[in-house]
Amino acid sequence: ILLLVSASFLDSFYCYEVEMTQAVERHEAGAARVIPVILRDCDWHSAPFGKLVAVPTDGKPVTSWNNRDEALADAVRQIRRAVEEMAT
């Protein structure tokens, strides 16, 4: 489950309280894997998913990279690795 994280995501009752809560519950139960994708700078570290490994590298927001294509490619590589790990 990819969480597309921004201040708007954190501010959305439905995204944050409903979808994210269900996703984290499934993650903790081992029924799914949650990967936060940090799109824009926001205070995501204090969220329930804040202890998870976020992408791109080091949870650096996509919008803060000099080249957003590189940021997204970095995120894709990490997501692919996570999917491959789950498949083994």
C-alpha positions in Angstrom: 0.0 0.0 0.0 1.5 3.3 -1.1 0.7 6.4 1.0 1.2 9.5 -1.2 2.1 11.8 1.7 1.7 15.6 1.7 0.1 18.2 4.0 -3.1 17.7 2.1 -3.0 13.9 2.8 -2.4 14.5 6.5 -5.3 17.1 6.5 -7.8 14.8 4.8 -10.1 13.1 7.3 -10.8 10.3 4.8 -7.3 9.7 3.6 -5.7 10.0 7.1 -8.3 8.7 9.5 -9.9 6.0 7.3 -7.6 4.8 4.6 -4.3 5.3 6.4 -5.6 3.7 9.6 -6.8 0.6 7.8 -3.5 0.4 5.8 -1.3 0.6 9.0 -3.5 -2.0 10.7 -3.0 -4.4 7.8 0.7 -3.7 7.8 1.0 -4.4 11.5 -1.0 -7.7 11.0 1.3 -8.8 8.2 -1.4 -8.7 5.7 0.1 -5.9 3.6 3.1 -3.7 3.4 2.8 0.1 3.7 5.3 2.4 2.0 5.0 6.1 2.5 5.9 8.1 -0.6 6.8 11.6 0.6 5.6 14.0 -2.1 5.8 17.3 -0.3 7.4 18.5 2.9 5.2 18.0 5.9 5.3 16.7 9.5 4.9 13.0 8.6 7.4 11.7 11.2 4.8 12.0 14.0 2.1 10.1 12.0 1.3 6.5 12.8 3.4 5.5 9.7 6.3 7.8 10.8 8.5 4.9 11.8 8.2 3.1 8.5 10.9 3.4 5.8 9.7 6.1 3.5 10.7 6.8 -0.1 12.4 8.5 -1.9 15.7 7.9 0.0 15.7 9.1 3.6 12.1 10.3 3.2 13.3 13.4 1.3 10.2 14.9 -0.3 9.9 14.6 -4.1 9.5 18.3 -4.4 12.7 19.1 -2.7 14.9 17.1 -5.2 16.6 19.2 -7.9 15.3 16.7 -10.4 11.8 15.2 -9.6 12.3 12.5 -12.2 15.3 11.2 -10.2 13.2 11.4 -7.0 10.4 9.3 -8.5 12.9 6.8 -10.1 14.5 6.4 -6.7 11.1 5.7 -5.1 10.3 3.2 -7.8 13.5 1.3 -7.3 12.9 1.1 -3.6 9.2 0.0 -4.1 10.4 -2.6 -6.6 12.8 -4.0 -4.0 10.1 -4.2 -1.4 7.8 -6.0 -3.8 10.5 -8.5 -4.7 11.2 -9.1 -1.0 7.5 -9.9 -0.5 7.5 -12.3 -3.4 10.3 -14.5 -1.9 
